[in-house]
Amino acid sequence: MNEILLLLAGLIGGAVNSLAGGGSFIVFPALLFTGVPPVLANASNTYAALPGYASGVLGYWKAMAAYKDRLIIYGLIAALFGYAGAELLLVVSDEQFSKVVPWLMAFAVALFIFGNQINAALRARGGERRGMRALGAVLLLALLAAVCVYGGFFNAGLGILLLAFLAMAGMTDIHAMNGLKLYISSIVALVAVVRFALGETIDFYHGSIALVGVTIGGYVAARLARHIPTAWIRMGVIVYGIGMTLYFFWTAYFA
């Protein structure tokens, strides 16, 4: 039953990622429900998400061509600070992480709900002021470093934070932004997965079942996307994410 649950969660999570984002809200809790300890479940969720990030980069590669001058610096920051986030996770006990998970989930769900409004506002300001000049390159890169630490520590909500960063950096082309978002996410996930693997913090058996489901679900959903109302999917993810957040608060602090 655990294997079936993880495969179904992966299929749904991969489909949700393709259609609206937020697949981690489905895969991560499923790993917990199958008995994977919290830290291992979080690391295994990052492992399961990695192929989707990498394949997405290929799909958006042409859209990213105009911003190829940013790839090296963004990639270096993603690698260094994504690794730092993964290292941080490894020094946290399962009990400590269980207390933190509800707050991380609440933060990620809030970003998912209000991310479009935040990104629209930041894009507008970026277009007016050309964010890199107005806020300063150093400040923006420091923000990217903080986002990558978060991504290495807890994967859910990373994409929304990266879109907000790119909007602050003055970008307005959503296709290029999605490409860079996935490029940075894939590097963060890759270095985190390598560190987790070296620290024996990935449940490869359960994580691989979820990975297969995520990969298949993402591909099928991408082919059927035009027939599925994104708004319905998004609302379902929000309701599910809020429900899971409340559940984690209950189990962490009241059960």
Phi, psi and omega in degrees: 000323179299317180296319179295316180300315181293320178296316178296317179297320178295316179300313181291317180297318178296320178295317180297320178300320181289325188267321187215347187085164178097017181297333180296334178295341181261314186288316182299310177299324180298320177297321177295317182295334179274004175098005178286127180303153188307312182295316178296322179297318179295315179295320180292328176295319177297318177300317181292332183277340188304311182300324179295320177297311185297317180293326178295325178300317179298320181294330183256009189302317180296321180294334182276351188304324182291346184242024184296339178292344180267348189297319184292309183294318178296320181295318179296316179295318179299317182293313184293311187273336169296320176297319179298320178296319178295320178297322179298319180299324185288344179262002179261133179283163178300321180295316179295317182294324178300327178286330182277328186308313181302322181289320177296318178297316180298318178297314182294319179294319178298319176298319180296319182290315188255005184302319181297317180294318179298313182295322179297316180296318181290324177297320180297315179292323179294321180293326181284319190250354186053077190320321183299325180277319187289313184271339180097132183299321183296316180296318180293319179292328175295321177296317178299319178300317179296319179297320181290326174299314177302315181296323177290331181275317184212116191287327186298132178088356183299316183300320181292319177297321180292321176297320177297317177300313182295326176294319177294332179281003174094007181278145179231345179282107186296328180291316176295322179296317178297321179296312179294324177302312182289325178298311179295317180299320182294323179289316176303312181294321182297310181293325178294316180296319177299315180295318179297320180295317179296328178271007181053046184247015176245131171274090187295330181294302181290322179296324180290326176297315177296321180300315178300315179297316180299316182295314180292314181299319179295319181292312181297316181296322179298324179287331185255007190305323185294341183264357185242121179296116181300325182299322179295315179298315181299316179296320178298319179296319180297312180298315180296316181297318178296317179299315179295321179298314178298321179298316181292324174298317181296312183290328183281326190239343186235337184287000000 
